[in-house]
Amino acid sequence: MSLSRYASERAERATRYFAIALVAIIVFGVCWLGIRTFLMRTAASEISRNAQAQQAMLVQARSDLLRSESMRAPSEPLGMRAPGLFQRYLEERAAAQETRVSEFRVSPELLPYLSAFSGEMEQGSDWGQIGVSFGVQGRFEKVYETLRSLLDSPVPIELDSVELHSQPQGGVNAVVTLRVLSRQPGASS
């Protein structure tokens, strides 16, 4: 084997290795760019979905805020009369929706108001709370509308829990626990 042929074969082999390495680097680069582009598009899609969900929540929060600003607390202290007024309102709404109220129970005492949202009692507040629980029976859609109508209750309430149970004869029974809020007697307007 001559020296020039040996050098030529070696140069050819080096060129082949270089070409293979170059192709491998290009293939790796293209794969890496493809994967990175896919991951970026997936992340952008997720961010877009989250932004839409947060926008919907913001619209709902604004709607709730406007609704709460238009609500007025009763001008006169209701004390222990508040649950009776609430029960009358609930029974009217239930009758309008063709549902039935069952087991309306009221706590016997007016306790100082403690918000479920803050967890702290306001010092010097003239508001009290009275525990109430009841059931609403009927077709699901009608029970839902009855419970939804509680948003317009003339007596302020704070919901604690709602449990839905299916009935053997059809329909549902919603067991609701809430607190009726009332200004205590002797409070000023």
Secondary structure, DSSP 8 states (H G I E B T S, - for coil): --HHHHHHHHHHHHHHHHHHHHHHHHHHHHHHHHHHHHHHHHHHHHHHHHHHHHHHHHHHHHHHHHHHHH----SS--GGGHHHHHHHHHHHHHHHTT-EEEEEEE-SS-EE-B-TTT-SB-TT--EEEEEEEEEEEE-HHHHHHHHHGGGG-SS-EEEEEEEEEE-TTSSEEEEEEEEEEEE-TT---
